[in-house]
Amino acid sequence: MEKTQPFYDLCIPYQKDERALKEIIKEAKSLGYKTIAIEQVFDHSRRDATKRVPDIFPSPVVIKSLEAAFKNEVKILQRLTILYVDVSVAHAMTNSLNIKKFHLIAGQPKTDAALTHCCTTFAGDLLTFDADGGVKLLVNRKAYQIGVKRGLFFEIKYGPAIRDTSIRKDMIKLAHNYCVRGKSKNIIFSSGATNSFELRGPYDVANLAYIFGLSEDQGKNAVNKACRQLFLKAQARRIGKTVMFIRSTGPIVFSDSSDSADDESEQEADDDSDENEELENEFGSNSPEQPSKKKKKLL
């Protein structure tokens, strides 16, 4: 299984200009981020239904040069964000091979029906919204609680809020809706940064919890533990297995079969010696009546 380290920024949009993308990753590394995700966007509603292709979802972009440039410094993941309006996307996701090549799958609903589907049955890891287009959809209490029980995470992007004040109001409204509907559970913070000036350090991002209606611990988890849990869930989806960590509460004792056999033989010898001592005490050598051999056998 792939390893990741805190802190996390799980949304850096992909750019064809590799130099600009490298500058963003370099700035993220200097701020203390150890794990990032390059985001690709696919609009399912704009697909050409007349063309029959084996896989409608794109394959991950080649980022070998970036991985080589930041080897052992930053873990680079690949993420696919799917924009959709109806539930037909579920069938396409089931039959897709390219979708399994991504580390993270995010859903971005455009309608109320798609939002409900994303919370209840979407076979992805994350729910996000288009901050630049304005947050027009708000999740209800029931759908939010179902999503939390399914292990779905909800993303809040702070990068667009830095660019525009109107977007900032929408993101605060979205965050407070999560707080009202379900006490801001399973929330992660991502940058969505298109340039290095929109990035902020992990501790500065954690302090945004007070503005977004989260507690101090929830703000810290939004860039650390919650992102780690999201990654583990995504790994379980990809490989079809559940990841478990077991922590010991006491000393670990390793036993060998030969040692156990020796212990058993020593125990039997001790038992025999105890029986002999009991016989000697009951029928001592100074006793006038010595038991016969037949009596000893019976004893």
C-alpha positions in Angstrom: 0.0 0.0 0.0 1.2 3.5 -0.8 2.3 5.6 2.1 1.4 9.3 2.7 2.5 11.9 5.2 0.8 15.0 6.6 0.0 17.6 5.7 -2.4 17.2 2.8 -3.7 19.3 -0.1 -5.9 17.1 -2.2 -6.9 19.5 -4.9 -4.4 21.2 -7.2 -6.0 21.6 -10.6 -4.0 20.1 -13.5 -2.4 22.6 -15.9 -0.8 21.9 -19.3 2.0 24.3 -18.4 4.2 22.0 -16.4 6.4 24.8 -15.2 3.5 26.6 -13.5 2.4 23.3 -12.0 5.9 22.6 -10.7 6.0 26.1 -9.1 2.7 25.4 -7.2 4.0 22.0 -5.9 7.3 23.6 -4.9 5.5 26.3 -2.9 3.3 23.6 -1.3 6.4 21.7 -0.2 7.9 24.8 1.3 4.7 25.4 3.3 4.9 22.0 4.8 2.6 19.8 2.6 3.9 16.3 2.1 0.9 14.9 0.1 -0.9 16.6 -2.7 -3.4 15.5 -5.4 -3.4 16.7 -9.0 -7.1 17.2 -10.1 -8.5 16.3 -13.5 -12.1 17.3 -14.3 -14.5 15.3 -16.5 -17.9 16.7 -17.4 -20.2 13.7 -17.8 -23.1 15.8 -18.9 -21.2 17.1 -22.0 -20.1 13.7 -23.3 -20.9 12.7 -26.9 -23.5 10.0 -26.5 -23.5 9.3 -30.3 -19.9 7.9 -30.1 -19.3 4.5 -28.7 -16.0 4.3 -26.9 -14.8 1.5 -24.6 -14.2 3.9 -21.7 -15.8 7.4 -21.5 -13.5 8.5 -18.6 -10.0 9.8 -19.4 -6.9 8.1 -18.3 -4.6 9.8 -15.7 -2.2 12.3 -17.2 1.5 11.4 -17.2 3.3 13.1 -14.4 6.5 11.1 -14.2 8.6 14.2 -14.6 6.9 15.8 -11.5 7.2 12.6 -9.5 10.9 12.4 -10.4 11.4 16.1 -9.5 9.8 15.7 -6.0 10.8 12.2 -5.3 11.0 11.4 -1.5 9.8 15.0 -0.8 6.2 15.2 -1.9 3.7 12.3 -2.5 1.8 13.2 -5.7 -1.7 11.5 -6.1 -4.0 11.7 -9.0 -7.6 12.7 -8.6 -10.6 12.7 -11.0 -13.6 15.1 -10.4 -16.7 14.0 -12.2 -19.4 16.6 -13.0 -22.8 15.1 -13.6 -26.5 15.8 -13.6 -28.2 12.3 -13.5 -27.6 8.9 -12.0 -26.5 7.3 -15.3 -22.9 8.1 -14.3 -23.1 5.1 -11.9 -23.3 2.6 -14.7 -20.4 4.2 -16.6 -18.3 4.2 -13.4 -18.9 0.5 -12.9 -17.7 -0.5 -16.4 -14.7 1.9 -16.4 -11.1 0.7 -16.2 -9.5 4.1 -16.3 -11.4 5.2 -13.2 -9.6 2.6 -11.1 -6.2 4.2 -12.1 -7.0 7.3 -10.1 -6.2 7.5 -6.4 -9.2 9.7 -5.5 -12.6 10.0 -7.1 -14.7 13.1 -6.4 -18.3 13.9 -7.4 -19.5 17.4 -8.3 -23.3 17.4 -8.7 -25.1 20.0 -10.8 -28.7 19.2 -9.8 -30.6 18.3 -6.6 -31.1 14.8 -7.8 -27.4 14.4 -8.5 -26.6 15.8 -5.1 -28.9 13.2 -3.4 -27.4 10.4 -5.5 -23.9 11.6 -4.6 -24.6 11.4 -0.9 -26.4 8.1 -1.0 -25.0 5.8 -3.7 -22.1 7.5 -5.5 -19.2 5.1 -5.8 -16.6 7.7 -5.1 -14.7 9.1 -2.1 -15.4 12.8 -2.0 -18.2 15.4 -2.7 -17.2 18.8 -3.9 -18.8 21.9 -5.4 -17.9 24.4 -8.1 -16.9 27.4 -6.1 -16.3 29.6 -9.1 -19.8 29.0 -10.5 -21.4 29.8 -7.1 -22.7 27.3 -4.6 -26.4 26.9 -5.5 -27.0 23.5 -4.0 -27.0 22.8 -0.3 -27.2 19.3 1.1 -30.1 18.4 3.4 -29.7 16.7 6.8 -30.8 13.2 5.8 -28.5 13.0 2.8 -25.6 14.4 4.7 -25.9 11.9 7.5 -26.2 9.0 5.0 -23.0 10.2 3.3 -21.2 10.4 6.6 -22.2 6.8 7.5 -21.0 5.6 4.0 -17.6 7.2 4.7 -18.1 10.0 2.1 -16.0 13.1 2.7 -17.0 16.7 1.9 -14.5 19.3 0.5 -14.3 23.0 1.2 -11.9 24.9 -1.1 -10.3 28.1 0.3 -8.4 29.1 -2.9 -11.4 30.5 -4.8 -12.5 32.3 -1.6 -9.2 34.2 -1.8 -9.7 35.3 -5.4 -13.3 36.7 -5.1 -15.3 38.1 -2.1 -18.6 36.8 -3.5 -17.2 33.3 -3.7 -16.0 33.7 -0.1 -19.5 34.3 1.0 -20.7 31.2 -0.8 -18.0 29.0 0.8 -18.9 30.3 4.3 -22.5 29.6 3.6 -21.6 26.1 2.4 -19.4 25.4 5.5 -22.1 26.6 7.9 -24.7 24.4 6.2 -22.5 21.4 7.0 -22.3 22.6 10.6 -26.1 22.9 10.9 -26.9 19.7 9.1 -24.4 17.4 10.8 -21.9 19.2 13.0 -19.3 19.4 10.2 -18.3 15.7 10.1 -16.0 14.3 7.4 -14.8 17.8 6.3 -11.5 18.3 4.5 -9.9 21.6 3.4 -8.2 21.9 0.0 -6.7 24.8 -1.9 -7.9 24.5 -5.4 -5.0 26.8 -6.2 -4.3 27.8 -9.8 -1.1 29.7 -8.8 1.3 29.7 -5.9 -0.1 32.9 -4.4 -3.4 31.2 -3.5 -1.7 28.6 -1.2 -1.6 28.9 2.5 0.2 27.0 5.2 -1.6 24.1 6.9 -1.8 25.9 10.3 -3.2 29.0 8.6 -5.8 26.8 6.9 -6.7 25.0 10.1 -7.4 28.4 11.6 -10.1 28.9 9.0 -12.2 26.5 11.1 -13.4 29.4 13.2 -14.8 31.1 10.1 -16.3 28.0 8.6 -18.0 26.9 11.8 -15.7 24.0 12.8 -14.0 23.4 16.1 -10.3 23.6 16.6 -9.8 19.9 16.4 -11.9 19.6 13.3 -9.8 22.3 11.6 -6.6 20.4 12.3 -8.1 17.1 11.2 -9.3 18.8 7.9 -5.7 19.0 6.7 -4.4 15.9 8.4 -6.3 12.9 9.9 -9.5 13.3 7.8 -7.4 13.4 4.6 -5.6 10.3 5.7 -8.9 8.5 6.4 -10.1 9.6 2.9 -7.0 8.1 1.3 -7.3 4.8 3.1 -11.0 4.5 2.1 -10.0 5.2 -1.5 -7.3 2.6 -1.4 -9.9 0.1 -0.1 -12.1 0.9 -3.0 -9.4 0.5 -5.6 -8.0 -2.9 -4.3 -11.3 -4.3 -3.0 -10.0 -4.8 0.5 -10.3 -3.0 3.9 -7.2 -1.5 5.5 -6.9 -2.1 9.3 -4.3 -1.0 11.8 -3.8 -2.9 15.0 -2.0 -1.3 18.0 -0.8 -3.5 20.8 -1.6 -2.5 24.4 1.0 -4.7 26.1 4.3 -6.6 25.6 4.3 -9.0 22.7 5.5 -12.6 23.6 6.7 -14.9 20.9 6.5 -18.7 21.7 8.1 -21.6 19.9 6.8 -25.2 19.6 10.0 -26.6 21.0 9.9 -24.3 24.0 6.3 -25.4 24.7 7.3 -29.1 24.5 10.1 -28.6 27.0 7.8 -26.8 29.3 5.3 -29.7 29.2 8.0 -32.3 29.9 9.3 -30.2 32.9 5.7 -29.9 34.2 5.3 -33.7 34.0 8.6 -34.3 35.8 7.5 -31.9 38.6 4.2 -33.8 38.9 5.9 -37.2 39.3 8.3 -35.8 41.9 5.4 -34.4 43.9 3.6 -37.8 43.8 6.7 -39.6 45.1 7.1 -37.1 48.0 3.5 -37.7 49.0 4.1 -41.5 49.1 7.2 -41.1 51.2 5.4 -38.9 53.6 2.5 -41.3 54.0 4.7 -44.5 54.2 8.0 -43.4 55.6 11.0 -45.7 56.1 10.7 -45.6 59.9 7.0 -46.8 59.8 6.5 -50.3 61.2 4.1 -51.3 58.5 5.7 -51.2 55.1 3.2 -51.4 52.1 3.5 -54.4 49.8 4.4 -54.0 46.1 0.8 -54.8 45.2 -0.4 -52.0 47.5 2.1 -49.6 46.0 0.7 -50.3 42.6 -2.8 -49.7 43.8 -1.7 -46.4 45.3 
